[in-house]
Amino acid sequence: MMKRFLNFFAMQFVLASRSKIALFWSFVYPVVMLLLMLSVFGNLQKSGVSGADPRLVTVTGVLVLTIMSGGIFALVTVLASDLQSGVYKRLKLTDLRPLDVIFALMLRQFIIIVIGAILVLLAAKLLFRVTPNGDIASLIFLTTIGSTLFCSIGFIIVNLCSRPPAATAIANMIFLVMLFLSGSTFPKAVFPSWLANAAQILPASHLFDLLEGQLYYGEGLLDNTKSLAILLTMCLVLLIVAIKTFKWK
Amino acid sequence: MAGRTRANAMKIISVTGLEKKYGNVQALKGISFEVGRGEIFAMLGPNGSGKTTTLEILLGLRRHEAGKIEYFDANGQIGRMPRVGAVFQGRVYYESLTVRELTKYYRDLYRAPPHNISRYLDMVNLKEKLDTQYSDLSGGQQQQIAIVLALVNDPEVLFFDEPSSALDPQVRLKIWGLIRNLKSEGKTIIFTTHYIEEAEALADRVSILSKGELVITDSPTNIVRRHSENYTVEFSFEEDAGGDVFNGFSNVWFRDGIYSFSVDAIDGDLMQALKEISDKHKLSRISIGKSSLQSVFVKITEEKGA
């Protein structure tokens, strides 16, 4: 069982390494976004936290973007196209189980996301001398939860859309809404209260809040238990829906 | 009871009353057939007749609304679905992987112990393509590799969906040779096709499907013998001869500019009728031949309005 899972995972990893588009969106796009966003927002000051570098809020936003892009975009684009061409119809005849497919793809995306996140943090440190707070274990934990959650969203989109263009369009819409309303690009403080409240139903909002707590405020994971509980619950529910709705064709 | 078990041992799949709907469209209208162990079984029909749907239901890739599918083991007992391999239409493999990677990865996706497929690569003369990416192979090479990849789990039953569709004649003959070799190894082969010559050349038995109904199942020879008159007469005219040219003839079909009908015998009356037609209209072609699976297929599918 494990052998088939690892074999499928290895195959997926080789495929990802040969996809120039996937490599661009996973590694180049986040770093370019970091350069652009730090250039635009880097001089804005955030009051209330003495000593912390305000540019860390921008870095946090780019990290959320990296996790979302790797979880939703990369997965939907590749999976929808493979499903339509019949690759999974052929795979169904093997002894792979849906769980092998789901977790192998999630593991692949997690590794890609972690590499993308490391590149973002390195670029921030080397090019802009921005050093984040927080501990590595908490960062990896949040990246794992975020990656699993957004991959689940990606699976659900593909499972529920019959055609790749529809899946890509819906992925785009969800991605952009979360990008703009989660605080990753614009501070939620400038939102009208109804919009700020509405934004709290988005998982990206809670991931941003938790990462911002880590990187900017130097908080521990348990300093924002409400967001952590909501994020974990959403992750679990969406993962179950992704597994239940999985289809080979 | 023992007799029934012996009879069952001869077959590997039994399909009874299979029905499938897509929305309001009844794609399969209760089809029934059996496939014998070690035989080559063809499903022949025009596009949209339900061939691929049937094949995908047999493979467990589609659900069906009604009907029963039973698989039999070598002892004639109803058992689990046997090990299967399949060759589908289209590009169902990851195209950026090399042939070597595809064979390795797909072989390891099965519980079954690794099956040596190098002899099949020898058979199709594609061993030198082992390190070529699937996307860089020609259409014919891709199809041959797809067949080899269908064999990685040493299947008992092989399903082919239009095995030589859109391939040039040389590659088609090569694929037919490979399929015959697989039969000689004892594998059961089920394939769909809309090429009559493919069904005639390969199949031990053929099912003709039309509009979701299975019209007939038998060997190509028996189908021709049982369902055709003895001779087929074909005509075409240099210019439009008008609709009344075949007054007095029954069951005249028109397809691709050619009129055809069947007769029991070539006699004086027929020759006189042909002479009268050729006196009135300039013929570009006339042929009289023994009826073939093609003429039966055309007749059956046109009777069904396909």
Interface residues (C-beta under 8 A of the other chain):
Chain A: K3 R4 N7 F8 A10 M11 V14 L15 R18 S19 D82 S85 G86 V87 K89 R90 L91 K92 L93 T94 D95 L96 W248 K249
Chain B: E56 L59 G60 L61 R62 V84 G85 A86 F88 G90 R91 V92 Y93 Y94 S96 L97 E101 Y105 Y106 D108 L109 Y110 R111 N153
